[in-house]
Amino acid sequence: MRKQNGRASCFISRILITMALLAIPALAQEPQPKPPEPEPGTAQSKPAKDNSGKNTGDTASDKSEEQQSDASGTSKDRLFFTLPNFLTLENAGHVPPLSAGEKFKVVARSSFDYVQYPWYGFLAGISQAQNSEAGYGQGAQGYAKRFGAATADGTIENFVTSAVVPSLLHQDPRFFQSGHGGFRRRTWYAFTRILVTRGDNGRAQFNFSEVFGSAVSAAVSTYSYHPREDKTVANTAKVWGTQVGYDALTYVVKEFWPDIRRKLRKPKE
């Protein structure tokens, strides 16, 4: 067992070192935050008017759909009009940092949102069908255990990566959408947010909150309420990798969601 744990620890260390090295060019290329330039459809610009008044109506629609931020510096947006997307900001330059209390508040609002429970139920159903973590068993009891584990896993990870560690290290848990450049550039930008984030001072920093916060949350959940046979370093590393990979893909979706939303909201002529 010690030998297996040693190999897993070495594997985790290599991954962390590799990710840190990959973050160096991303940090070097990260532009310093600039004051937002007025653009059509943003909160800083006034709607253009023409004789028909068409542009005025379009701008008002863009404002209501794209700039859904509230006074706390968070968002009221939902991915695909369903999943909470409260820590994503669009067209944001300099914005005030979130206090520790605000970080915990928005994470709680997202983690205990009514939509999360059907989502965790769906994940538990997939886990049951695949008989993953067989120690939970099958039937209603097995499903209930998987549902509880999925809910706890998601809640713990949300709080650790977006509230606890960001508050301790003074990092900003929000995702700042780029919205500029082609598909490859924006996809690369979204993926690198796993490694690069903003500090509360507005400067680019290595994303300790995501990388190490996910590792901590994976360890806490794995060694507390998961089946005994799954309480290994190797399984913890697997859970950690899955969480980071899922978050990376989620960042890509968040980057392009405003474009998708505008397409879906565009009136048919």
ABEGO torsion letter per residue (X at the ends): XAAAAAAAAAAAAAAAAAAAAAAAAAAAABBBBBBBBBBBGBAABBBBBBAAGAAAAAAAAAAAAABABBAAGBBABBBGGABBAAABBBGBBBBBBBBAAAAAAAAAAAAABAAAAAAAAAAAAAAAAAGBGAAAEBEAAAAAAAAAAAAAAAAAAAAAAAAAAAAAAGBBABBBBAGBEBAAAAAAAAAAAAABBBBAAGBBBBBAAAAAAAAAAAAAAAAAABBAAABBAAAAAAAAAAAAAAAAAAAAAAAAAAAAAAAAABBBX
